[in-house]
Amino acid sequence: MKHYIKLACFVGGALFGSAGIRLLTSRDAKKAYTYMTAAGLRMKDTVMETVTAVQENAADILASAKDMNEARAAKEAAQAAEAEVPGEDA
């Protein structure tokens, strides 16, 4: 009896697998795959536009931060030079 159950499960699985393969390779399925792929490509384009915008903003922020640090370093150097002026010791 156990062997018949195993055989029935095997045959059922084989039939289900065959039907699944036919379904996956059908014309309607290929049409659906095409639509999904096109949607994926559109999504990729949108994501890449967003990534480009973020990269440009990050580059602007980095340049501004470098300018701020350079200005701060110059200001600190000027203050240090003023503090070291000879002849102003009391």
C-alpha positions as CSV (number, residue, x, y, z in Angstrom):
1,M,0.0,0.0,0.0
2,K,2.8,2.4,0.9
3,H,4.4,1.8,-2.6
4,Y,1.1,2.8,-4.3
5,I,1.0,6.1,-2.3
6,K,4.6,6.9,-3.2
7,L,3.9,6.0,-6.9
8,A,0.8,8.2,-6.9
9,C,2.7,11.1,-5.4
10,F,5.5,10.7,-8.0
11,V,3.0,10.6,-10.9
12,G,1.1,13.5,-9.5
13,G,4.3,15.5,-9.1
14,A,5.4,14.6,-12.6
15,L,2.1,15.7,-14.0
16,F,2.1,18.9,-12.0
17,G,5.7,19.6,-13.1
18,S,4.8,19.1,-16.7
19,A,1.8,21.4,-16.5
20,G,4.0,23.9,-14.7
21,I,6.6,23.8,-17.5
22,R,3.9,24.2,-20.1
23,L,2.5,27.2,-18.2
24,L,5.8,28.8,-17.8
25,T,6.7,28.5,-21.5
26,S,3.3,29.6,-22.8
27,R,2.8,32.7,-25.0
28,D,0.9,34.5,-22.2
29,A,3.6,33.8,-19.7
30,K,6.2,35.1,-22.1
31,K,4.1,38.2,-22.6
32,A,4.0,38.7,-18.8
33,Y,7.8,38.2,-18.6
34,T,8.2,40.9,-21.2
35,Y,6.0,43.3,-19.3
36,M,7.8,42.6,-16.0
37,T,11.2,43.0,-17.6
38,A,10.2,46.3,-19.2
39,A,8.9,47.5,-15.8
40,G,12.2,46.5,-14.2
41,L,14.2,48.5,-16.8
42,R,12.0,51.5,-16.3
43,M,12.5,51.2,-12.5
44,K,16.3,50.9,-13.1
45,D,16.3,54.1,-15.1
46,T,14.4,55.9,-12.3
47,V,16.7,54.6,-9.7
48,M,19.8,55.6,-11.7
49,E,18.4,59.1,-12.1
50,T,17.9,59.3,-8.3
51,V,21.4,58.0,-7.6
52,T,22.9,60.5,-10.0
53,A,21.1,63.4,-8.3
54,V,22.2,62.1,-4.9
55,Q,25.9,61.8,-6.1
56,E,25.8,65.4,-7.5
57,N,24.4,66.7,-4.2
58,A,27.0,64.8,-2.2
59,A,29.8,66.2,-4.4
60,D,28.4,69.8,-3.8
61,I,28.2,69.2,0.0
62,L,31.8,67.8,0.0
63,A,33.1,70.8,-1.9
64,S,31.3,73.2,0.5
65,A,32.7,71.3,3.5
66,K,36.2,71.5,2.2
67,D,35.8,75.2,1.6
68,M,34.5,75.7,5.1
69,N,37.5,73.8,6.6
70,E,40.0,75.8,4.5
71,A,38.4,79.1,5.6
72,R,38.5,77.9,9.2
73,A,42.1,76.8,9.0
74,A,43.1,80.2,7.4
75,K,41.2,82.0,10.2
76,E,42.9,80.0,12.9
77,A,46.3,80.5,11.3
78,A,45.7,84.3,11.2
79,Q,44.7,84.3,14.9
80,A,47.8,82.3,15.7
81,A,49.9,84.7,13.8
82,E,48.4,87.7,15.6
83,A,49.0,86.0,19.0
84,E,52.7,85.6,18.1
85,V,53.3,89.2,17.2
86,P,56.6,90.2,19.0
87,G,56.8,93.3,21.1
88,E,53.3,93.2,22.5
89,D,54.3,91.3,25.6
90,A,53.4,93.2,28.8
